[in-house]
Amino acid sequence: EFLRFYGQLSTSLTRSELKLRVEALLKRVGLSHAGDRPLRTFSKGMLQRVGLAQALIHEPKLVILDEPMAGMDPDGRLEMAEIIKDTAKRGAAIFFSSHLLHDAEVLCDNLVIIRAGKLAYQGATQGLLDGLKSGYRLIASREGKTQEQVFATMSDLQNGIDSARKSSMNIIEVASERPSLEVAFAKITSAGSTS
């Protein structure tokens, strides 16, 4: 009923078309089993899912979400992330605010960081994280013993790989060491802080 009501307000679909859209959205957000339950019986995570279905009922080009994954269990967070990604792939622009920076790191191509009401960063998420790289990590092993090394430059990493291979070590992992968005956020927002 809730989704039908908002569908009637925001779409020009016929009753039968709207019924199909509501059923598809309930399935998409994982609530097909609860379509006949009163909203007051829903958990916080279920209400988040209904809110997303409501936002998508009219197939918008811009979706604005506030803390879309707050109150969700790990499975629900993964499902919500997939729905957000899928919605973006379908051509909608997704704008959301969140204090859960891991969500922004995983889902956002671009971000804005605001500190004390002022713009602290605006731009590509990866650009921010790549700009804060702190080196490269190499994990290698031989005869069941694992060794981890961190190198400051790509050249040093290449030398480390060459040395490991000459020592008959197996390369397990090579990764760029960069901070998480939480660390980047802390660096940006503490810059210029007086305390």
C-alpha positions in Angstrom: 0.0 0.0 0.0 2.8 2.4 0.9 4.6 1.9 -2.4 1.4 2.0 -4.4 0.5 5.3 -2.7 3.8 6.9 -3.6 3.7 5.3 -7.1 0.3 7.0 -7.7 1.7 10.3 -6.6 4.9 10.2 -8.7 4.1 8.1 -11.8 1.5 8.0 -14.5 1.4 4.2 -14.5 -1.9 2.3 -14.8 -3.0 0.4 -11.7 -1.8 -2.9 -13.2 1.6 -1.4 -14.3 2.0 0.0 -10.8 1.2 -3.3 -9.3 3.9 -5.0 -11.3 6.4 -2.2 -10.5 5.7 -2.5 -6.8 6.2 -6.3 -6.9 9.4 -5.9 -8.9 10.7 -3.4 -6.4 9.8 -5.5 -3.4 11.8 -8.3 -4.9 14.7 -6.1 -5.8 15.0 -4.8 -2.2 14.5 -8.3 -0.7 11.0 -7.6 0.8 8.8 -9.9 -1.3 8.1 -11.9 1.8 6.9 -8.9 3.8 4.7 -7.0 1.3 1.6 -7.5 3.3 3.0 -6.7 6.7 2.4 -3.4 8.5 5.4 -1.0 8.3 5.3 -0.7 12.1 6.4 -4.3 12.4 9.5 -3.8 10.2 13.1 -3.7 11.6 15.3 -0.6 10.9 17.0 -2.5 8.0 13.6 -3.4 6.5 12.5 0.2 6.7 15.7 1.3 4.9 14.8 -1.1 2.1 11.3 0.2 1.9 12.7 3.7 1.7 15.0 2.8 -1.2 12.0 1.1 -3.0 10.0 4.3 -2.4 12.9 6.4 -3.9 13.0 4.1 -7.0 9.3 3.8 -7.6 9.3 6.4 -10.4 12.6 5.4 -11.9 14.4 8.7 -11.1 17.5 10.0 -12.8 18.7 11.3 -9.4 18.4 9.4 -6.2 19.2 11.2 -2.9 19.7 8.9 0.1 20.6 9.8 3.7 22.6 7.1 5.6 21.2 4.4 3.4 22.9 1.5 5.2 22.5 2.7 8.8 20.9 0.0 11.0 21.4 -2.8 8.6 23.1 -6.1 9.3 26.1 -7.2 7.2 24.0 -9.1 4.6 21.6 -6.2 4.3 24.5 -3.8 3.8 25.9 -5.9 1.0 22.5 -6.2 -0.7 21.9 -2.5 -0.4 25.3 -1.8 -1.9 24.5 -4.0 -4.8 21.1 -2.2 -5.4 22.8 1.2 -5.3 25.5 0.0 -7.8 22.8 -1.5 -10.0 20.8 1.7 -9.9 23.8 3.7 -10.9 24.5 1.2 -13.8 20.9 1.8 -15.0 21.8 5.4 -15.5 20.7 7.1 -12.3 23.0 9.5 -10.4 23.2 8.5 -6.7 23.8 11.1 -4.1 24.0 10.0 -0.5 25.3 11.3 2.8 26.9 9.0 5.3 29.1 8.9 8.3 29.9 5.3 7.3 33.0 6.1 5.3 33.7 2.6 4.2 30.4 2.7 2.3 31.5 5.9 0.5 34.9 4.4 -0.3 33.3 1.3 -1.9 30.4 3.0 -3.6 31.3 6.6 -4.6 33.2 7.7 -7.6 33.3 11.2 -6.3 32.9 12.6 -2.8 32.6 15.8 -0.8 34.1 16.1 2.7 32.7 18.9 4.8 34.4 20.1 8.0 32.8 22.6 10.3 30.4 23.5 7.6 33.2 24.2 5.1 34.3 22.3 2.0 37.4 20.3 2.9 37.6 18.1 -0.2 35.7 17.7 -3.4 36.8 15.3 -6.2 37.4 11.7 -7.1 37.4 9.2 -4.3 40.3 7.2 -5.8 42.2 10.4 -6.5 42.1 11.3 -2.8 43.1 7.8 -1.8 45.8 7.5 -4.4 47.2 10.8 -3.4 47.8 9.4 0.1 49.6 6.3 -0.9 52.3 5.3 1.7 54.2 2.7 -0.3 53.9 -0.8 -1.5 53.5 -4.1 0.3 55.1 -7.4 -0.8 54.2 -10.7 0.8 56.3 -13.7 -0.1 56.9 -17.2 1.3 59.3 -20.0 1.2 59.1 -23.4 3.0 56.0 -22.3 4.9 57.5 -19.1 6.2 55.8 -15.9 5.2 57.7 -12.6 4.9 56.1 -9.2 4.5 57.9 -6.1 3.4 56.8 -2.5 2.8 58.6 -0.4 0.1 58.5 3.4 -0.3 58.7 3.5 -4.1 57.8 1.3 -7.1 61.5 0.9 -7.9 62.2 -0.4 -4.4 59.2 -2.8 -4.8 60.6 -4.1 -8.1 64.0 -4.7 -6.5 62.2 -6.5 -3.6 60.3 -8.7 -6.0 63.5 -9.5 -7.9 65.3 -10.4 -4.6 62.4 -12.6 -3.5 62.4 -14.5 -6.8 66.2 -15.0 -6.7 65.7 -16.4 -3.2 63.2 -18.9 -4.6 60.4 -17.3 -2.7 56.8 -17.5 -3.9 55.1 -14.1 -4.3 51.8 -14.2 -2.5 50.6 -10.6 -2.7 51.7 -7.3 -4.1 49.6 -4.3 -3.1 49.6 -0.6 -3.0 49.6 0.6 0.6 47.1 3.4 0.9 45.0 4.5 3.8 41.3 3.9 4.1 38.8 6.7 3.6 38.5 6.9 7.4 42.3 7.7 7.6 42.1 10.1 4.7 39.1 11.8 6.3 41.0 12.2 9.6 44.0 13.7 7.8 41.9 16.2 5.8 39.7 17.2 8.7 42.5 17.6 11.2 44.6 19.7 8.8 44.5 23.2 10.2 43.0 22.1 13.5 44.1 24.1 16.5 43.6 21.3 19.0 
